[in-house]
Amino acid sequence: MLLVYVQKITPRNRYVFKTIFKSYLSVDYTLTSDIEKFKEWDRPKFSYLSRPIGDEFNFTSAGLLEQVGIAEQSLPSKLYLNTPTIFPVRSDTLPFDVFAATFYMLSRYEEYLPHMRDQYDRFMAKDSLAAKEGFLQVAVVDRWMILLKGVLQKQFSELKFPERKYDYIPTLDIDNAYAFKHKGLLRTIGSLGKTLLTFDFSKLGSQCQVLFGVKKDPFDTYDYQLALQRKFNYKAIYFILIGDYGLNDKNLSFENRYFKSLIKSISDYAYLGIHPSFGSNKQLSKLQVEINRLKDIIKTDVKRSRQHFLKLSLPETYRNLLEADIEEDYTMGFASELGFRAGTCTPYPFYDLDGEVECKLTVFPFHVMEATLKYYLNLSPEQAISQSKQIIDEVKAVEGTFISLWHNESLSNEGEWMGWRTVYEKVVEYAISMKDGRP
């Protein structure tokens, strides 16, 4: 048991110590502001103060966890043992406030500050501290935990830290179940007419072949996905878009019997979650309707989610998910860049910075999306494989959890996605091989 002394227990320091010692280091601890208890404690202990009380072991506080409210922070990034750090302090223990730094990254503090947003009303990767300081592809929080663990082990040899184990979670978003099939008469006629107006006769021929049953729908890659899961022995998570038709929401109707059959089929071999529509992002009532639709189809509770278009606004998006009884969210990542939006590859509890409260929602950050590789970074399939492996290597180095994001249409191996099925296979194979420690 480790005792941590703080001058005052606040929601922030209660959250960050709990997250660090439970989610990352798996060490029993007690947080106290009782000075007499601290002085009498004869087992491992340290203080977290701006300056030590006496000659006790101390981590220097930069003050962020004692603050109330949200304000611009001075955040020079400095390297310490080849690891980027923020919140520098004068200390012989660590030259930065590891607790404040962790809180800043996990709470997504910077996303509560005034900032520009992109065309889809999203916080942009280029505006993040990690991108500006060049450590977006580094799992800094996990690396800070390694530094913290080393310091504590050196000071308290009796402390035992369980070994962390790397894990891999493949995820797929079903934004559009089929390219041409089962769309209904009006949508099918409209699609054919649009194709004719663009004189894209190759696409028109493909559409007709699919509609007449001569060719398989290019987005119908579900048999391939199942075969891959069986080959590599893993179970993926599918996020299903089941909202009303709209400008940015174009999946089949939840009443479509073919769509229902597909969802039930996927639920037989994978985990399912809701993919809240673009239209429901700021409307709790719509979100609840969509969750209930999915629940009615699969006949079980829906506890996982990922926002369509990765549209995440803090804290509103997560507050709505909590109201809808969602327990896990997989939206934490950037559309335009690979890497670690929250600086971590470890699932962690959401902290509502506006409300200053820890919430019962676990954030599962993802790290690689195929649309990022192709559309935002304009990489070739070979380059995409290489860069994905670099991210996986970083996750493995800290024994974290790697999460990939793919879509059913990108596995078609047709048109613009020709050659990208190989990318998926190589990423999955490499990520899974790391579970055995074999690159």
C-alpha positions as CSV (number, residue, x, y, z in Angstrom):
1,M,0.0,0.0,0.0
2,L,1.3,3.4,-1.1
3,L,0.3,6.6,0.8
4,V,0.1,9.9,-1.2
5,Y,-0.1,13.2,0.7
6,V,-1.7,16.3,-0.8
7,Q,-2.5,19.5,0.9
8,K,-6.1,19.3,-0.2
9,I,-8.0,16.5,-1.9
10,T,-9.6,17.9,-5.1
11,P,-11.7,16.2,-7.8
12,R,-8.7,16.6,-10.1
13,N,-6.0,15.0,-8.0
14,R,-8.4,12.3,-6.8
15,Y,-9.1,11.4,-10.5
16,V,-5.5,11.5,-11.7
17,F,-4.1,9.4,-8.8
18,K,-6.9,6.9,-9.2
19,T,-6.4,6.6,-13.0
20,I,-2.6,6.3,-12.7
21,F,-2.4,3.8,-9.9
22,K,-5.5,1.7,-11.0
23,S,-5.5,1.9,-14.8
24,Y,-1.8,2.2,-15.5
25,L,0.3,0.9,-12.6
26,S,-2.1,-1.4,-10.8
27,V,-0.8,-0.5,-7.3
28,D,-2.9,-0.1,-4.2
29,Y,-2.7,3.4,-2.8
30,T,-4.4,5.8,-0.4
31,L,-4.7,9.6,-0.9
32,T,-4.7,11.7,2.2
33,S,-4.6,15.3,3.4
34,D,-4.1,14.3,7.0
35,I,-0.5,15.4,7.9
36,E,-0.4,13.4,11.0
37,K,-1.4,10.2,9.2
38,F,1.3,10.8,6.6
39,K,4.0,11.4,9.2
40,E,3.1,8.2,11.1
41,W,2.9,6.1,8.0
42,D,5.8,3.6,8.1
43,R,5.3,2.1,4.6
44,P,6.0,3.6,1.1
45,K,4.8,7.2,0.9
46,F,5.4,10.4,-0.9
47,S,4.0,14.0,-0.9
48,Y,2.7,15.9,-3.9
49,L,3.3,19.5,-3.1
50,S,4.9,22.6,-4.5
51,R,7.7,22.0,-1.9
52,P,8.2,19.1,0.5
53,I,7.1,19.3,4.2
54,G,10.5,18.1,5.4
55,D,12.8,15.5,4.0
56,E,10.1,13.1,2.7
57,F,10.1,11.8,-0.8
58,N,8.3,14.4,-2.9
59,F,6.9,14.9,-6.4
60,T,6.8,18.7,-7.1
61,S,3.3,20.0,-8.1
62,A,3.0,22.5,-10.9
63,G,-0.4,23.6,-9.5
64,L,-2.8,22.5,-12.2
65,L,-4.5,19.9,-10.0
66,E,-5.2,22.5,-7.3
67,Q,-6.7,25.0,-9.8
68,V,-10.4,25.5,-10.4
69,G,-11.7,26.4,-13.9
70,I,-10.0,26.3,-17.3
71,A,-7.3,28.7,-18.4
72,E,-4.5,28.9,-20.9
73,Q,-1.4,27.0,-19.7
74,S,2.2,27.7,-20.4
75,L,3.4,24.3,-21.8
76,P,7.0,24.2,-22.9
77,S,7.8,20.7,-24.1
78,K,11.2,19.3,-23.0
79,L,12.9,16.0,-23.5
80,Y,13.7,13.9,-20.5
81,L,15.4,10.5,-21.2
82,N,14.3,10.9,-24.8
83,T,10.6,11.3,-23.8
84,P,8.7,14.6,-24.5
85,T,7.4,16.1,-21.3
86,I,5.3,19.1,-20.2
87,F,4.8,21.1,-17.0
88,P,8.5,21.4,-16.1
89,V,9.4,21.8,-12.4
90,R,12.5,22.1,-10.4
91,S,12.9,18.7,-8.7
92,D,15.4,15.9,-8.1
93,T,12.7,13.3,-8.5
94,L,11.3,14.1,-11.9
95,P,11.9,17.3,-13.9
96,F,8.3,17.6,-14.8
97,D,4.9,17.3,-13.0
98,V,3.9,13.8,-14.2
99,F,0.5,14.1,-12.5
100,A,-0.4,17.4,-14.0
101,A,0.9,16.4,-17.4
102,T,-1.2,13.2,-17.4
103,F,-4.3,15.1,-16.3
104,Y,-3.8,17.7,-19.0
105,M,-3.6,15.0,-21.7
106,L,-6.3,12.6,-20.5
107,S,-8.9,15.3,-19.7
108,R,-8.3,16.8,-23.2
109,Y,-7.8,20.2,-21.4
110,E,-6.9,22.0,-24.6
111,E,-10.1,21.0,-26.2
112,Y,-12.1,23.0,-23.7
113,L,-10.1,26.2,-24.5
114,P,-11.2,28.5,-27.4
115,H,-10.2,26.9,-30.7
116,M,-11.1,26.8,-34.4
117,R,-13.0,23.7,-35.6
118,D,-13.0,22.0,-39.0
119,Q,-15.9,21.8,-41.5
120,Y,-17.4,18.9,-39.4
121,D,-17.2,20.9,-36.2
122,R,-14.2,18.9,-34.9
123,F,-11.2,19.9,-32.9
124,M,-8.3,19.7,-35.4
125,A,-5.2,17.6,-35.0
126,K,-2.9,20.5,-36.1
127,D,-4.1,22.6,-33.2
128,S,-3.2,20.0,-30.6
129,L,-0.2,20.5,-28.4
130,A,1.1,17.0,-29.4
131,A,1.1,18.0,-33.1
132,K,2.7,21.4,-32.5
133,E,5.4,19.9,-30.3
134,G,6.0,16.9,-32.5
135,F,4.9,14.0,-30.2
136,L,1.5,13.0,-31.7
137,Q,2.9,9.6,-32.7
138,V,4.3,9.1,-29.2
139,A,2.3,7.5,-26.4
140,V,3.6,10.1,-24.0
141,V,1.3,9.3,-21.0
142,D,2.2,5.6,-21.1
143,R,5.9,6.5,-21.4
144,W,5.5,8.9,-18.4
145,M,4.1,6.0,-16.5
146,I,7.2,4.0,-17.2
147,L,9.3,6.9,-15.9
148,L,7.1,7.1,-12.8
149,K,7.3,3.4,-12.2
150,G,11.0,3.5,-12.4
151,V,11.3,6.3,-9.8
152,L,9.0,4.5,-7.4
153,Q,10.7,1.2,-7.8
154,K,14.1,2.8,-7.1
155,Q,12.8,4.5,-4.0
156,F,10.5,1.7,-2.7
157,S,11.9,-1.7,-3.5
158,E,9.0,-3.4,-1.7
159,L,6.4,-2.0,-4.2
160,K,5.3,-4.6,-6.7
161,F,4.1,-3.6,-10.1
162,P,2.2,-6.2,-12.2
163,E,3.4,-6.6,-15.8
164,R,1.2,-4.8,-18.4
165,K,0.2,-6.8,-21.5
166,Y,-0.1,-5.5,-25.0
167,D,-3.5,-6.0,-26.6
168,Y,-5.2,-5.4,-30.0
169,I,-8.8,-4.4,-30.6
170,P,-9.8,-4.4,-34.3
171,T,-12.9,-2.2,-35.0
172,L,-15.0,-1.5,-38.1
173,D,-17.6,1.2,-38.8
174,I,-20.6,0.3,-41.0
175,D,-21.5,3.7,-42.4
176,N,-23.0,2.2,-45.6
177,A,-23.8,-1.5,-45.5
178,Y,-24.0,-1.8,-49.3
179,A,-23.0,0.3,-52.2
180,F,-26.0,-0.5,-54.5
181,K,-28.1,-3.3,-53.0
182,H,-31.3,-3.0,-50.9
183,K,-31.5,0.8,-51.2
184,G,-35.1,0.9,-52.3
185,L,-36.6,2.0,-55.6
186,L,-36.2,5.8,-55.2
187,R,-32.6,5.7,-53.9
188,T,-31.7,3.2,-56.6
189,I,-33.2,5.3,-59.4
190,G,-31.5,8.4,-58.0
191,S,-28.2,6.7,-57.8
192,L,-28.4,5.4,-61.4
193,G,-29.4,8.8,-62.6
194,K,-26.5,10.5,-60.9
195,T,-24.1,8.0,-62.4
196,L,-25.5,8.6,-65.8
197,L,-25.1,12.4,-65.4
198,T,-21.4,12.0,-64.6
199,F,-20.9,9.7,-67.6
200,D,-19.2,7.1,-65.4
201,F,-20.2,4.1,-67.5
202,S,-17.8,1.8,-65.6
203,K,-19.6,2.5,-62.4
204,L,-23.0,2.3,-64.1
205,G,-22.0,-1.2,-65.4
206,S,-21.0,-2.3,-62.0
207,Q,-24.2,-1.0,-60.5
208,C,-26.3,-2.9,-63.0
209,Q,-24.3,-6.1,-62.5
210,V,-24.9,-5.9,-58.8
211,L,-28.6,-5.0,-59.1
212,F,-29.2,-8.0,-61.4
213,G,-27.2,-10.4,-59.2
214,V,-24.4,-10.9,-61.6
215,K,-21.8,-9.4,-59.3
216,K,-21.4,-9.1,-55.5
217,D,-21.9,-5.7,-54.0
218,P,-18.5,-4.1,-53.5
219,F,-19.3,-3.0,-49.9
220,D,-20.4,-6.6,-49.1
221,T,-17.1,-7.6,-47.6
222,Y,-18.6,-9.4,-44.5
223,D,-17.7,-13.0,-45.6
224,Y,-14.1,-11.8,-46.1
225,Q,-14.0,-10.1,-42.7
226,L,-15.3,-13.3,-41.0
227,A,-12.8,-15.4,-42.8
228,L,-10.0,-13.1,-41.6
229,Q,-11.2,-13.2,-38.0
230,R,-11.2,-17.0,-38.1
231,K,-7.8,-17.1,-39.7
232,F,-6.2,-14.9,-37.0
233,N,-8.5,-15.9,-34.2
234,Y,-9.8,-12.5,-33.0
235,K,-13.1,-10.9,-32.4
236,A,-13.7,-7.4,-33.8
237,I,-16.1,-4.7,-32.7
238,Y,-18.5,-3.3,-35.3
239,F,-20.1,0.1,-34.9
240,I,-23.5,0.3,-36.8
241,L,-24.9,3.5,-38.2
242,I,-28.6,3.2,-37.8
243,G,-29.8,6.8,-37.8
244,D,-32.3,8.5,-40.1
245,Y,-31.2,9.3,-43.7
246,G,-29.5,12.7,-44.1
247,L,-26.8,14.6,-45.7
248,N,-24.0,12.9,-43.7
249,D,-26.0,9.7,-42.8
250,K,-26.7,7.4,-45.7
251,N,-27.0,3.9,-44.4
252,L,-30.0,1.7,-45.0
253,S,-33.2,2.2,-43.0
254,F,-33.3,0.4,-39.7
255,E,-36.6,-1.1,-41.0
256,N,-34.9,-2.7,-44.0
257,R,-35.1,-6.5,-43.5
258,Y,-31.8,-7.1,-45.3
259,F,-30.0,-4.6,-43.0
260,K,-31.6,-6.2,-39.9
261,S,-30.5,-9.7,-41.1
262,L,-26.9,-8.4,-41.7
263,I,-26.7,-6.9,-38.2
264,K,-28.0,-10.1,-36.6
265,S,-25.4,-12.1,-38.6
266,I,-22.5,-9.9,-37.6
267,S,-23.6,-10.1,-33.9
268,D,-23.0,-13.9,-34.1
269,Y,-19.3,-13.5,-34.6
270,A,-18.4,-10.0,-33.3
271,Y,-19.2,-7.4,-30.7
272,L,-21.6,-4.6,-31.7
273,G,-21.8,-1.0,-30.7
274,I,-23.8,2.0,-31.9
275,H,-22.3,4.5,-34.4
276,P,-24.3,7.6,-33.5
277,S,-25.3,9.5,-36.6
278,F,-24.1,12.9,-37.5
279,G,-27.6,14.1,-37.0
280,S,-27.8,12.8,-33.4
281,N,-24.5,14.2,-32.2
282,K,-26.0,17.1,-30.3
283,Q,-29.5,15.6,-29.8
284,L,-29.8,13.2,-26.9
285,S,-33.3,12.2,-27.9
286,K,-32.2,11.1,-31.4
287,L,-29.2,9.2,-29.9
288,Q,-31.5,7.2,-27.6
289,V,-33.8,6.4,-30.5
290,E,-30.9,5.0,-32.5
291,I,-29.6,2.9,-29.5
292,N,-33.1,1.5,-29.0
293,R,-33.3,0.6,-32.7
294,L,-30.0,-1.4,-32.5
295,K,-31.1,-2.9,-29.1
296,D,-34.4,-4.1,-30.6
297,I,-32.5,-5.9,-33.5
298,I,-29.8,-7.6,-31.5
299,K,-32.0,-8.2,-28.4
300,T,-29.3,-7.1,-26.0
301,D,-28.1,-3.9,-24.3
302,V,-25.8,-1.6,-26.3
303,K,-22.9,-0.4,-24.2
304,R,-20.3,0.7,-26.8
305,S,-20.2,3.6,-29.2
306,R,-18.1,5.5,-31.8
307,Q,-19.3,8.8,-33.2
308,H,-19.9,9.0,-37.0
309,F,-17.3,11.3,-38.6
310,L,-15.5,11.1,-35.3
311,K,-17.5,14.1,-34.3
312,L,-16.5,14.7,-30.7
313,S,-17.4,17.8,-28.7
314,L,-16.3,17.8,-25.1
315,P,-18.0,17.4,-22.7
316,E,-21.4,17.4,-24.5
317,T,-20.8,14.3,-26.6
318,Y,-19.8,12.2,-23.6
319,R,-22.5,13.6,-21.4
320,N,-25.1,12.4,-23.9
321,L,-23.5,9.0,-24.1
322,L,-23.6,8.7,-20.3
323,E,-27.3,9.7,-20.3
324,A,-27.9,7.0,-22.8
325,D,-26.1,4.4,-20.6
326,I,-23.1,3.9,-22.9
327,E,-20.2,2.6,-21.0
328,E,-17.3,2.5,-23.6
329,D,-16.5,5.0,-26.3
330,Y,-14.0,4.5,-29.2
331,T,-14.1,8.0,-30.8
332,M,-10.9,9.4,-29.2
333,G,-8.6,9.8,-32.2
334,F,-8.0,12.2,-35.1
335,A,-9.3,11.8,-38.6
336,S,-6.4,13.7,-40.2
337,E,-3.5,12.2,-38.4
338,L,-2.3,8.9,-36.9
339,G,-1.3,8.6,-33.3
340,F,-2.4,9.4,-29.8
341,R,-5.0,12.2,-29.5
342,A,-5.0,11.8,-25.7
343,G,-1.3,10.8,-25.5
344,T,-2.2,7.3,-24.6
345,C,-2.9,3.8,-25.8
346,T,-4.5,2.7,-22.5
347,P,-8.3,2.8,-21.9
348,Y,-9.1,5.4,-19.2
349,P,-12.1,7.0,-17.4
350,F,-13.6,10.2,-18.8
351,Y,-13.1,13.3,-16.7
352,D,-15.7,16.1,-17.3
353,L,-13.6,19.2,-17.0
354,D,-16.5,21.5,-17.0
355,G,-18.2,19.7,-14.2
356,E,-15.0,18.7,-12.5
357,V,-16.1,15.1,-12.0
358,E,-14.9,11.6,-13.1
359,C,-17.6,9.8,-15.1
360,K,-18.5,6.2,-15.6
361,L,-17.5,6.2,-19.2
362,T,-14.3,4.5,-20.4
363,V,-12.5,6.1,-23.3
364,F,-10.8,3.7,-25.7
365,P,-8.5,5.7,-27.9
366,F,-7.9,4.5,-31.5
367,H,-4.7,5.1,-33.3
368,V,-4.9,4.1,-37.0
369,M,-7.8,4.7,-39.5
370,E,-7.6,3.7,-43.1
371,A,-9.3,6.9,-44.3
372,T,-6.5,8.8,-42.5
373,L,-3.8,6.9,-44.4
374,K,-5.5,7.2,-47.8
375,Y,-7.4,10.5,-47.9
376,Y,-5.6,12.8,-45.4
377,L,-2.0,11.5,-45.7
378,N,-2.3,10.4,-49.3
379,L,-0.2,7.3,-48.7
380,S,0.3,4.4,-51.0
381,P,-0.7,0.9,-49.6
382,E,3.0,0.2,-49.0
383,Q,3.5,3.4,-47.1
384,A,0.3,2.9,-45.2
385,I,1.5,-0.5,-44.0
386,S,4.9,1.0,-42.9
387,Q,3.4,3.9,-41.0
388,S,0.8,1.7,-39.3
389,K,3.5,-0.7,-38.1
390,Q,5.4,2.2,-36.6
391,I,2.3,3.1,-34.5
392,I,1.9,-0.6,-33.5
393,D,5.6,-0.7,-32.5
394,E,5.0,2.4,-30.2
395,V,2.0,0.7,-28.6
396,K,3.9,-2.5,-28.1
397,A,6.9,-0.6,-26.6
398,V,4.7,0.6,-23.7
399,E,2.6,-2.6,-23.6
400,G,-0.6,-0.7,-24.4
401,T,-3.8,-1.5,-26.4
402,F,-3.7,-0.9,-30.1
403,I,-7.0,-0.1,-31.8
404,S,-7.5,0.1,-35.5
405,L,-10.5,1.6,-37.4
406,W,-11.6,0.3,-40.8
407,H,-14.8,0.4,-42.9
408,N,-16.5,-2.4,-44.8
409,E,-16.2,-0.5,-48.1
410,S,-12.4,0.0,-47.9
411,L,-12.1,-3.8,-47.9
412,S,-13.7,-4.1,-51.4
413,N,-10.4,-4.2,-53.2
414,E,-12.0,-2.3,-56.0
415,G,-11.8,1.1,-57.5
416,E,-10.1,3.6,-55.3
417,W,-9.6,0.9,-52.7
418,M,-7.7,-1.5,-55.0
419,G,-4.8,-2.9,-53.0
420,W,-6.0,-1.7,-49.6
421,R,-7.3,-5.1,-48.6
422,T,-3.6,-6.1,-48.3
423,V,-3.1,-3.1,-46.0
424,Y,-5.7,-4.4,-43.6
425,E,-4.4,-7.9,-43.6
426,K,-0.9,-6.8,-43.0
427,V,-1.9,-4.4,-40.2
428,V,-4.1,-7.1,-38.5
429,E,-1.4,-9.8,-38.9
430,Y,1.3,-7.5,-37.5
431,A,-0.8,-6.3,-34.6
432,I,-1.8,-9.8,-33.6
433,S,1.7,-11.1,-33.9
434,M,2.7,-8.5,-31.2
435,K,0.5,-10.3,-28.7
436,D,3.0,-13.1,-28.7
437,G,5.9,-10.7,-28.8
438,R,6.8,-11.7,-32.3
439,P,7.3,-8.8,-34.8
